[in-house]
Amino acid sequence: AVEMYKVFNNICPDIIKDLFTPHTVTRQTRSKCSFVRPRVNSVYYGEHSVRNFGPIVWDRMLPQHLKESPSLEIFKREIKN
């Protein structure tokens, strides 16, 4: 969750940021997902990979008020609670 916060707020290295593709909002897509999840072919290299599981944690498991934290320190403190 912390790494996804860094990616979402552009405060991570480019090599980490390149793992995740931001979801572009169009009229055809009605999902509220922030990141695109890749298609997976296997469990070990697909479903359990950071590239797939990161967007799940960010979009489905975190409440909105955590996503809108003003700083990384506040986010870390709030997520522990």
C-alpha positions in Angstrom: 0.0 0.0 0.0 2.9 2.4 0.8 4.5 1.7 -2.6 1.2 2.3 -4.4 0.8 5.6 -2.5 4.3 6.6 -3.8 3.4 5.6 -7.3 0.1 7.4 -7.2 1.7 10.6 -5.9 4.8 10.4 -8.2 7.3 10.2 -5.4 8.9 6.8 -6.3 11.8 5.9 -8.6 10.9 5.6 -12.3 11.7 1.9 -12.3 8.9 1.3 -9.8 6.6 3.7 -11.5 7.0 1.8 -14.8 5.5 -1.3 -13.2 2.1 0.2 -13.0 0.0 1.8 -15.7 -2.4 4.6 -14.7 -6.0 4.0 -15.8 -7.1 6.5 -18.3 -10.7 7.6 -17.8 -12.8 7.4 -20.9 -16.5 7.3 -21.6 -16.3 3.5 -22.3 -14.7 2.7 -18.9 -16.9 3.1 -15.9 -14.7 1.4 -13.4 -13.2 3.5 -10.6 -9.8 1.8 -10.8 -6.8 4.0 -10.6 -4.4 1.5 -12.2 -4.7 -1.1 -15.0 -4.3 -4.7 -14.0 -2.5 -6.9 -16.6 -3.9 -10.1 -17.9 -2.5 -13.0 -16.1 -1.5 -16.5 -17.4 -0.3 -18.1 -14.2 -0.7 -17.8 -10.5 2.9 -17.5 -9.6 4.0 -15.0 -12.2 0.6 -13.4 -12.7 -1.9 -13.3 -9.9 0.7 -13.1 -7.1 2.9 -10.5 -8.8 3.4 -7.0 -7.6 2.2 -5.6 -10.9 -1.2 -7.4 -10.4 -1.6 -7.2 -6.7 -0.6 -3.5 -6.2 -3.7 -2.2 -8.0 -5.9 -4.6 -6.1 -4.6 -3.3 -2.8 -4.9 0.4 -3.9 -8.3 0.2 -5.5 -10.2 -2.4 -3.5 -8.6 -2.5 0.0 -7.8 1.0 0.9 -10.5 3.5 2.0 -10.7 6.8 0.1 -9.6 8.9 3.0 -6.2 7.1 3.1 -5.7 7.6 -0.6 -6.1 11.3 -0.1 -3.5 11.7 2.7 -1.5 14.9 2.2 1.9 13.3 3.0 3.6 9.9 3.1 4.2 10.2 6.8 0.5 10.7 7.5 -0.4 7.9 5.2 2.0 5.5 7.0 0.7 6.5 10.4 -3.0 6.2 9.4 -2.5 2.8 7.7 -1.0 1.4 10.9 -4.2 2.3 12.7 
